[in-house]
Amino acid sequence: MPRSRATSDPAIQTVSLPEPLPLRRMIGPGVIAVGIGMAAGEIILWPYLTAIGGLGLLWLAFCTLAVQFVINMEIERYTLATGQTVVAGFSRWWKGWGIIICLAGAFQYVWPGWATSGSTVFTYLAGWGDPVWITIVTLVAVGLLLTLSKVVYTTVERVETLKVALTLFFLLVVVVFVISLTTWGDAAKATVTEFGQIPDGITFTLILSAIGAAGAGGVHNLVLSNWIRDKRYGMGAHVPRLVSPITGREEAAGADRYLFPADEENLSRWRVWWKRANTEHLVTFVAVCFVTISIMSLLAYETLFGRDDLKNDTSFLRIEAGILADQVGGWLKLLFLAVAAVSLWAAAMGLLDIIGRVASDFLRRNYLTGSARWTEPRIYLTVVWAEITLGSAILLAGFTQPLGLLIVSTCAASVVTLLYSILLVRLNVRDLPPAIRMRGWRLGGMLAAIGFYGFFAIAMVVTQLQKL
């Protein structure tokens, strides 16, 4: 019987799969993913769509989360089985894939929409300040925090965990004090009766942006590879973690792939790893995103739907905060704006980490393998500070509209997700051993994901061309 490409590759090192971690110790990558993702989509884009179009698009948010779960677990599958990131896996076929993804990620995150949105919300809270300079100071502070972190993953995990906890507390408060039973009923009815429909006034550009910001999107999803590797999932335990070149000693590596023997002992461990990884992601990512999008959209519907004074910018958050103050009290206005600002700033930190990880992993393994100077941590920090510099230059050049910046970034995220979803199918079908490769409903789910993102990307392009 012929061997698969994965088992016949001489560059692969065969080692046993480590014993599975307890589920409680696996909690982390999904928290970071939802912590970073719980920002533009959940706080701005989906509530904005609800404020102008009602609850008729909630079905699309839920479909997006289901599709992303399938995509994210295929990203985790490859790294769990090999210790190598999926971008490195794509680059083994053609280095151009890594270049395209890194450039796409740089384009997606160089627009400082998250940080600018956070700064704008902060000015609503404080009543003073220039969002441009607040954003620049915030980006520099985030860069210093990442630079001085002994283990970068640990710092990012702690920040995003705190953010998620604060956000969930706020959601509990608004469920108790603000959202009425009538609104819950309207949401349930709209999700069922308006499934597949698009409300009037909602463009395909806004839709593509919203699905790119529901949960995660674009390069955001891909960096799950790096996070689960640093969390010691599966074969990632054989790969050193990414640390600061200033405060740490250990250097991330992983030019080689690993493979475990396909015997019953290792396959039994694999099944436990795979089950627990799925559980971790369902509980920490999908469930939290589902709750957050739902409640923030219901809050926007309760307070804003039907108003004719909403503008095409983030000022609807200030109006929403004022209504919360009138209905419940000034303390809820302060809590709402504080949680929004902190959430958006924490997302900005995570997004800088994302592009730094993806770019440094690719460049080190493909072009700078033998360099003693350009270690992965040094490349990582160079990319992070380059993004901070470019983002600050964009703001100083006059591109300061938060919602516009977010729409550019999140539309790019949807297109990138479409590209790598196609590559993932090939990677996890052809480059993994038969016993652990993608098949069955997971393969069907990936094909559905390609169709999902492809449809909305094409629809957006067609509608834009019709306006010419």
Secondary structure, DSSP 8 states (H G I E B T S, - for coil): ----HHHH-TT-EE--------HHHH-SHHHHHHHHHTTIIIIIIHHHHHHHHTTTTHHHHHHHHHHHHHHHHHHHHHHHHHSS-HHHHHHHH-HHHHHHHHHHHHHHHHS-HHHHHHHHHHHHHHS---HHHHHHHHHHHHHHHHHT-SBHHHHHHHHHHHHHHHHHHHHHHHHHHT--HHHHHHHHHHHHHTTT---TT--HHHHHHHHHHSS--THHHHTHHHHHHHTT-GGGGGS---B-TTT-------SS-EE---SHHHHHHHHHHHHHHHHHHIIIIIHHHHHHHHHHHHHHHHHHTT-S---SSTHHHHHHHHHHHHHT-HHHHHHHHHHHHHHHHHHHHHHHHHHHHHHHHHHHHHT-TT-SSS-HHHHHHHHHHHHHHHHHHHHHTT---HHHHHHHHHHHHHHHHHHHHHHHHHHHHHSS-TTTS--HHHHHHHHHHHHHHHHHHHHHHHHHHHT-
